[in-house]
Amino acid sequence: MKFILIALLIAGVAYYFYSSSNNKKLAADNVRIGAEFLASNKDKPLVTTTASGLQYEVLTPGTGTVHPTATSKVKVHYEGKLLDGTVF
């Protein structure tokens, strides 16, 4: 019985380290892909990049003359996408 428990413990530890190394590689790949996307996206004509690195594109500019203040409640319609095109 002890042998089975020890074998399971060793297998669990091995899986943990294997999984950890895969996660680090996946994270590094995601950072690289994201940086490449941001570098190419900033060159699009309607994309604005802020000092913090945020990039956005205004699809339809507003025509109103009344603007919200810092304490105004506003309703925003947005669509976020992952690098693979999945909408969130």
C-alpha positions in Angstrom: 0.0 0.0 0.0 2.9 2.4 0.9 4.4 1.7 -2.5 1.3 2.7 -4.4 1.0 5.9 -2.4 4.6 6.8 -3.0 4.3 6.0 -6.7 1.2 8.2 -6.9 3.0 11.0 -5.1 6.0 10.8 -7.4 3.7 10.8 -10.5 1.8 13.8 -9.1 5.0 15.7 -8.5 6.3 14.8 -12.0 3.0 15.9 -13.6 3.1 19.2 -11.7 6.6 20.1 -12.9 5.8 19.0 -16.5 2.6 21.1 -16.5 4.5 24.1 -15.0 7.1 24.0 -17.7 4.4 23.8 -20.4 2.6 26.8 -18.9 5.8 28.9 -18.9 6.4 28.1 -22.6 2.7 28.9 -23.4 2.9 32.2 -21.5 6.1 33.2 -23.3 4.6 32.4 -26.6 1.5 34.5 -25.8 3.6 37.5 -24.8 5.6 37.2 -28.0 2.5 36.9 -30.2 0.8 39.8 -28.4 3.8 42.0 -28.8 4.0 41.2 -32.5 0.2 42.0 -32.9 0.5 45.4 -31.1 3.6 46.4 -33.1 1.7 45.7 -36.4 -1.6 47.0 -35.2 -0.3 50.5 -34.3 0.5 51.2 -37.9 -3.2 50.9 -39.0 -4.5 54.3 -40.1 -7.4 54.5 -37.6 -5.7 53.0 -34.6 -4.7 55.3 -31.8 -2.1 54.3 -29.2 -2.1 56.0 -25.8 1.0 56.7 -23.7 0.1 53.6 -21.6 0.2 51.4 -24.7 -3.6 51.0 -25.0 -4.7 50.8 -28.6 -8.2 51.6 -29.8 -10.0 52.4 -33.0 -13.1 54.6 -33.2 -15.4 52.9 -35.7 -18.1 55.6 -35.7 -17.3 59.0 -34.3 -20.0 60.7 -32.3 -21.6 63.9 -33.6 -23.1 65.3 -30.4 -22.1 68.5 -28.7 -22.8 67.4 -25.1 -19.9 65.4 -23.6 -19.8 63.3 -20.4 -17.9 64.5 -17.4 -15.8 62.4 -14.9 -18.9 61.7 -12.9 -21.3 61.0 -15.8 -22.8 57.5 -16.3 -22.4 56.4 -19.9 -23.4 53.3 -21.9 -20.6 51.8 -24.0 -20.9 49.3 -26.7 -17.6 47.5 -27.3 -16.3 44.2 -28.7 -13.1 42.7 -27.5 -11.3 40.0 -29.4 -8.6 37.5 -28.5 -5.6 37.2 -30.9 -7.3 34.2 -32.5 -10.5 36.3 -33.3 -12.6 34.9 -30.4 -15.0 37.6 -29.3 -15.4 38.2 -25.5 
